[in-house]
Amino acid sequence: MDIHKPKPWHGVREFLKEYVIIVVGVLTALAGEQGVEWLHWRHVAAETEDHLAAGIGPDLVNAVEFVAVHPCLQARFGELAIALRRSDPVWTGSVIHDPGYHPNDRVFPLVVAGPGRTWPHVAWDSALASGALNHMPRERVDLYADLYRMAEVGRDQQRAEAEASSPLAPLAFDRPLTVAERTAFLAHLATAEERERAIVGVSRQMLNSAQQLGLKPPPKALAERLAAERSDRGACVADVKLPLS
């Protein structure tokens, strides 16, 4: 069997020529591989931002809703505060209009009630797990992080507001009220108002931050939500103009 030995290089020039060919070939292969990977992550990053934008949509609808119903809740807090400051020995039950109330579903009619909504967070969790955030512009990632963090704060404040409003439930019924009881109910009312104001504050922050990303609440979902609120609460529901001043 004949064994073909590699041809010897004839001088440094030929060696350098062969060396350059090999190096260029390796670099070209690496560049091609990196180019494919860059294109892949560019696609993933764009897709991830689309998901983040869609995922925050329901939270932005919540934010507009809380801003819109704020005048209604402020009016209700004021109404109850005036009534509780009276010295009448008997309290006349006071409830809000609630078309969904039925004694078989809930024993206590509502005395005060803000919107009760879910604040979706799954798009942000998925983006964190995927690693795609490392391939998005840092300033946009930071803005999305703030938005989803504020959604969490809104959820927590909503829960706190509901807990603060629960002790007001006995005011739905006619009952004797001492001065001490009236004072205690006023304290609960003040806490509920403070929590409601906190939700409105973070809602306004969310909407202003969303503007920096060019994001707005989905128009159809927002229109349906506000129409339902106006049907339940009446003309006190504000017409929210974006961006907020």
Secondary structure as GFF3:
##gff-version 3
##sequence-region A 1 245
A	DSSP	alpha_helix	12	84	.	.	.	ID=ss1
A	DSSP	beta_strand	90	91	.	.	.	ID=ss2
A	DSSP	alpha_helix	122	130	.	.	.	ID=ss3
A	DSSP	three_ten_helix	132	135	.	.	.	ID=ss4
A	DSSP	alpha_helix	138	165	.	.	.	ID=ss5
A	DSSP	three_ten_helix	166	172	.	.	.	ID=ss6
A	DSSP	beta_strand	175	176	.	.	.	ID=ss7
A	DSSP	alpha_helix	179	212	.	.	.	ID=ss8
A	DSSP	alpha_helix	219	233	.	.	.	ID=ss9
###
